[in-house]
Amino acid sequence: MTVPLTDAAQRQAADHLLAARRSGKVIADLPDACKPQTLADALAIRDLVFAGLGDEQAGWFVGCSNPHIQRQLGLDEPYCAPLAAGTVHPSPAQLPAAAFPSITLEVEFAFTLGRDLVPRETPYGYAEVAEAIDRVHPAIEVVTSHLADWTHQSIFNIIADNGTDGALVFGEGAPLASAGTLSAIRTSVSVNGEEKATGSGADVLGDPLNVMVWLANRSREDGITLKAGQIHNTGSTTPMVLAEPGDICRAVFEGLGDVEVTFVAA
C-alpha cells in the first residue's frame, strides 16, 4: 500500500525543486523520503513549487495530450500545471538561453478565454467551452526540467516540478470563430530555417478544443475557475524538438499564423 507523503515531506520536495530552479541546475532525483508516489502528492508539491516562485498565474498549460508524448512518458491522459506570468511572451520573443537548463520545443495551440469557466456540478461540453474562448493562438512552449534526464523520470516527479514549465511564446492568432477547423490545421517547426517536425491539430486528443474541454472539467472537479483573459496551451502537435543557445526557432500554423523565439546566447 502506498503511503501518502506528510506535509513536511511535500514541503521538502518542493524546497529541493525550488533550490534547483534558483541555482539554474538540475538534480538527479528527489530524495526517497520525499519522492511523490501518488498523483495527489505530485499535485500538492506542484502547488508548493508554484507558490514558491512568487509570480502571478497567467493560465494553465496542459502536457501529454499528444499520443506520442504520452507513450514516451507512460501516461494515458494529460496533466496540467499553472503558467507563471513572467514566463509568457508575445512573439517574436528573445529569451536568454541561460535561463533554461535544457531547451526543448513543443508546437501548441493556445487559447485566450473571453469569459470565466467556473466550477459547477455538471460537466462542460465542447460547444460551451468553444463559446467561452476569445482567441486561438499559434504558440511554442519551451519545455525544460530541473530533473536530470527528465523524460525517464517518474511522471509524479515531472508533475511535481510544475510539469516541466519553461516559457510560452504566443502569436497573435485569430478569433476562434474565424480560425476554421483546428484539427485540420497543419503545423511545422523549424530551427535556423531547417524544418524539424510537422503535425496538425488532430495530434492533440483529435482536436485542440478537446484538450480545452478536458482542462475545463479537470478544473471544475478541482474547484478552480478558468478566468477570462487567461491563456492556456494544449499540448504539442509535433514530436519534441531540441534547440541550442543562439538558435532561431519558428513554428507555422497553416492559415492561423506563426510564432518565433530566439534563444540568446550569453
Protein Blocks (a to p, Z undefined) as FASTA:
>chain_A
ZZdddfklmmmmmmmmmmmmmnopacfbdcfklpcfbfklmmmmmmmmmmmnopacfbdc
dehkafklmmmnopabdcdddddfklgccddddddfklpmbacdddddddddfbdcdddf
bdcdfklmmmmpmbdcddddddddfbehkllgcfklmmmnnoopabdcddfbjafklnop
fklpccdddeehiafbdcdfklnghiaklmmmmmmmmmmmnopacdehiacdebjfbdcd
dddehiacddddehiaccddddddZZ
